[in-house]
């Protein structure tokens, strides 16, 4: 009878440890998902801002090239 009680106790302890691991894994997964969402939002905001600035730089370069004399653009 003692062996059965001991085996049942060991089984229950193992089950509790397993459930804790599952809960911790689920909690960790949610935390990683939240971190990923925040990083994604920040990255999109930075890219939108940076994209506008890069577009302005390329527009300035394009207008400078368009105003340059045509002889300067040909390398004969």
Residue frames as a rotation matrix with the C-alpha (Angstrom) as fourth column:
UNK 1
0.566 0.824 0.000 0.00
0.824 -0.566 0.000 0.00
0.000 0.000 -1.000 0.00
UNK 2
0.369 -0.516 -0.773 2.90
0.212 -0.763 0.610 2.33
-0.905 -0.389 -0.172 0.81
UNK 3
-0.656 -0.680 0.327 4.37
0.433 0.016 0.901 1.82
-0.618 0.733 0.284 -2.65
UNK 4
-0.111 0.710 0.696 1.07
0.968 -0.082 0.238 2.71
0.226 0.700 -0.678 -4.32
UNK 5
0.793 0.388 -0.470 0.76
0.526 -0.826 0.205 5.91
-0.308 -0.409 -0.859 -2.28
UNK 6
-0.011 -0.894 -0.448 4.37
0.152 -0.445 0.883 6.81
-0.988 -0.058 0.140 -3.03
UNK 7
-0.670 -0.199 0.715 3.89
0.697 0.166 0.698 6.16
-0.258 0.966 0.028 -6.77
UNK 8
0.337 0.872 0.356 0.70
0.918 -0.388 0.080 8.24
0.208 0.300 -0.931 -6.76
UNK 9
0.676 -0.151 -0.721 2.49
0.306 -0.833 0.462 11.07
-0.671 -0.533 -0.516 -4.96
UNK 10
-0.451 -0.893 -0.018 5.39
0.263 -0.152 0.953 10.98
-0.853 0.425 0.303 -7.43
UNK 11
-0.420 0.380 0.824 2.93
0.905 0.109 0.411 10.97
0.067 0.919 -0.389 -10.34
UNK 12
0.670 0.735 -0.108 1.02
0.742 -0.664 0.086 13.94
-0.009 -0.138 -0.990 -8.93
UNK 13
0.322 -0.639 -0.698 4.24
0.162 -0.690 0.706 15.89
-0.933 -0.340 -0.119 -8.34
UNK 14
-0.691 -0.578 0.434 5.34
0.481 0.082 0.873 15.22
-0.540 0.812 0.222 -11.90
UNK 15
-0.026 0.782 0.623 1.93
0.977 -0.111 0.180 16.30
0.209 0.613 -0.762 -13.21
UNK 16
0.765 0.277 -0.582 2.10
0.476 -0.852 0.219 19.54
-0.435 -0.444 -0.783 -11.24
UNK 17
-0.165 -0.907 -0.388 5.62
0.123 -0.409 0.904 20.27
-0.979 0.101 0.179 -12.54
UNK 18
-0.642 -0.035 0.766 4.47
0.743 0.219 0.633 19.55
-0.190 0.975 -0.114 -16.10
UNK 19
0.423 0.878 0.223 1.48
0.898 -0.440 0.029 21.90
0.123 0.188 -0.974 -15.76
UNK 20
0.540 -0.307 -0.783 3.72
0.242 -0.835 0.494 24.65
-0.806 -0.457 -0.376 -14.40
UNK 21
-0.576 -0.807 0.130 6.01
0.313 -0.071 0.947 24.28
-0.755 0.587 0.293 -17.39
UNK 22
-0.319 0.542 0.778 3.09
0.936 0.054 0.347 24.50
0.146 0.839 -0.525 -19.79
UNK 23
0.732 0.612 -0.300 1.77
0.662 -0.743 0.100 27.63
-0.162 -0.272 -0.949 -18.04
UNK 24
0.188 -0.754 -0.629 5.23
0.114 -0.620 0.776 29.21
-0.976 -0.218 -0.031 -18.09
UNK 25
-0.694 -0.437 0.573 5.66
0.577 0.140 0.805 28.40
-0.432 0.889 0.154 -21.76
UNK 26
0.121 0.831 0.544 2.30
0.964 -0.229 0.136 29.94
0.238 0.508 -0.828 -22.58
UNK 27
0.774 0.108 -0.624 3.10
0.389 -0.858 0.334 33.02
-0.500 -0.501 -0.706 -20.55
UNK 28
-0.243 -0.942 -0.232 6.51
0.186 -0.280 0.942 33.33
-0.952 0.185 0.243 -22.22
UNK 29
-0.505 0.120 0.855 4.91
0.858 0.175 0.482 32.97
-0.091 0.977 -0.191 -25.65
UNK 30
0.612 0.782 0.119 2.49
0.783 -0.621 0.046 35.80
0.110 0.065 -0.992 -24.89
UNK 31
0.528 -0.488 -0.695 5.33
0.169 -0.741 0.649 37.99
-0.832 -0.460 -0.309 -23.63
UNK 32
-0.574 -0.773 0.271 7.37
0.393 0.031 0.919 37.36
-0.719 0.634 0.286 -26.78
UNK 33
-0.145 0.612 0.777 4.34
0.977 -0.033 0.208 38.12
0.153 0.790 -0.593 -28.94
UNK 34
0.823 0.446 -0.353 3.81
0.521 -0.840 0.152 41.44
-0.229 -0.309 -0.923 -27.15
UNK 35
0.078 -0.881 -0.466 7.48
0.085 -0.460 0.884 42.37
-0.993 -0.109 0.039 -27.53
UNK 36
-0.624 -0.288 0.726 7.34
0.686 0.244 0.686 41.46
-0.374 0.926 0.045 -31.23
UNK 37
0.339 0.838 0.428 4.23
0.929 -0.370 -0.011 43.61
0.149 0.402 -0.904 -31.70
UNK 38
0.768 -0.090 -0.634 5.83
0.217 -0.895 0.390 46.63
-0.603 -0.437 -0.668 -30.02
UNK 39
-0.309 -0.949 -0.059 9.06
0.154 -0.111 0.982 46.26
-0.938 0.294 0.181 -32.00
UNK 40
-0.408 0.220 0.886 7.07
0.905 0.224 0.361 45.93
-0.119 0.949 -0.291 -35.23
UNK 41
0.697 0.717 0.016 5.06
0.717 -0.695 -0.061 49.08
-0.033 0.054 -0.998 -34.53
UNK 42
0.487 -0.608 -0.628 8.23
-0.014 -0.724 0.690 51.04
-0.874 -0.327 -0.361 -33.73
UNK 43
-0.521 -0.732 0.439 9.98
0.405 0.241 0.882 49.72
-0.752 0.637 0.171 -36.86
UNK 44
0.005 0.605 0.796 7.05
0.997 -0.065 0.043 50.70
0.078 0.793 -0.604 -39.10
UNK 45
0.866 0.321 -0.383 6.99
0.396 -0.908 0.135 54.18
-0.305 -0.269 -0.914 -37.59
UNK 46
0.082 -0.926 -0.368 10.73
-0.035 -0.372 0.928 54.62
-0.996 -0.063 -0.063 -38.14
UNK 47
-0.564 -0.314 0.764 10.53
0.671 0.366 0.645 53.35
-0.482 0.876 0.004 -41.71
UNK 48
0.452 0.777 0.438 7.65
0.891 -0.417 -0.180 55.68
0.043 0.471 -0.881 -42.55
UNK 49
0.818 -0.202 -0.539 9.57
0.035 -0.917 0.397 58.64
-0.574 -0.344 -0.743 -41.16
UNK 50
-0.198 -0.979 0.036 12.84
0.000 0.037 0.999 57.60
-0.980 0.198 -0.008 -42.76
UNK 51
-0.204 0.189 0.961 11.11
0.910 0.399 0.115 56.90
-0.361 0.897 -0.253 -46.08
UNK 52
0.838 0.540 0.086 9.83
0.539 -0.790 -0.292 60.45
-0.090 0.291 -0.953 -46.29
UNK 53
0.558 -0.706 -0.436 13.29
-0.298 -0.661 0.688 61.86
-0.774 -0.254 -0.580 -45.55
UNK 54
-0.408 -0.696 0.590 14.96
0.320 0.496 0.807 59.59
-0.855 0.518 0.020 -48.12
UNK 55
0.233 0.590 0.773 12.34
0.958 -0.003 -0.286 60.61
-0.167 0.807 -0.566 -50.68
UNK 56
0.939 0.084 -0.334 13.15
0.081 -0.996 -0.021 64.29
-0.335 -0.008 -0.942 -50.04
UNK 57
0.053 -0.993 -0.110 16.89
-0.244 -0.119 0.962 63.63
-0.968 -0.024 -0.248 -50.52
UNK 58
-0.432 -0.189 0.882 16.32
0.688 0.564 0.457 61.80
-0.584 0.804 -0.113 -53.80
UNK 59
0.628 0.698 0.345 14.01
0.770 -0.490 -0.409 64.56
-0.117 0.522 -0.845 -55.01
UNK 60
0.726 -0.442 -0.527 16.68
-0.238 -0.880 0.411 67.17
-0.645 -0.173 -0.744 -54.23
UNK 61
-0.349 -0.885 0.309 19.31
0.010 0.326 0.945 65.13
-0.937 0.333 -0.105 -56.09
UNK 62
-0.092 0.411 0.907 16.94
0.924 0.375 -0.076 64.66
-0.372 0.831 -0.414 -59.04
UNK 63
0.891 0.450 -0.063 16.24
0.404 -0.848 -0.344 68.39
-0.208 0.281 -0.937 -59.27
UNK 64
0.342 -0.850 -0.401 19.99
-0.373 -0.514 0.772 69.18
-0.863 -0.114 -0.493 -59.12
UNK 65
-0.499 -0.499 0.709 20.69
0.399 0.594 0.699 66.73
-0.769 0.632 -0.098 -61.94
UNK 66
0.312 0.702 0.641 17.85
0.925 -0.069 -0.375 68.16
-0.219 0.709 -0.670 -64.00
UNK 67
0.936 0.052 -0.348 19.27
0.037 -0.998 -0.048 71.69
-0.350 0.032 -0.936 -63.59
UNK 68
0.028 -0.999 0.036 22.82
0.100 0.039 0.994 70.66
-0.995 -0.024 0.101 -64.51
UNK 69
0.104 -0.058 -0.993 24.03
-0.896 -0.438 -0.069 71.63
-0.431 0.897 -0.098 -68.00
UNK 70
0.929 0.362 0.077 23.67
-0.290 0.843 -0.453 68.84
-0.229 0.398 0.888 -70.52
UNK 71
0.433 -0.845 -0.314 27.40
-0.449 0.099 -0.888 68.95
0.782 0.525 -0.337 -71.37
UNK 72
-0.328 -0.557 0.763 28.25
-0.935 0.076 -0.347 68.03
0.135 -0.827 -0.546 -67.80
UNK 73
0.364 0.569 0.737 26.05
-0.667 0.712 -0.220 64.95
-0.650 -0.412 0.639 -68.01
UNK 74
0.995 -0.052 -0.089 27.84
-0.031 0.674 -0.738 63.45
0.098 0.737 0.669 -71.03
UNK 75
0.410 -0.900 0.148 31.34
-0.273 0.034 0.961 62.04
-0.870 -0.435 -0.232 -70.73
UNK 76
0.989 -0.073 0.131 32.74
0.146 0.273 -0.951 62.25
0.034 0.959 0.281 -74.29
